[in-house]
Amino acid sequence: MRRLRLYHRPGCHLCEQMQEQLEPYRRNGRLDLDLVDVDMVDTDLSSYLERIPLLETPQGESLCEYFLDEDALLSYLDGG
């Protein structure tokens, strides 16, 4: 199982859409998803506010912003 981080904001329709698209990967055990609400984190995440939803690796590499890039996701999940 691979881990990813999704930066999101409640009420953001693009964030909700990406989370829904990631759900099947989480349910089938291919993905462990950490959700980060940019409004609830104490550190300065202002640079993320313009980029949400943002899906990134634990190392901080961005896989996609705004819309799910399934090719990038599958490459990551397959070890790429």
Secondary structure, 3 states (H helix, E strand, C coil): CEEEEEEECCCCHHHHHHHHHHHHHHHCCCEEEEEEECCCCCCCCHHHHCCCCEEECCCCCEEEECCCCHHHHHHHHCCC
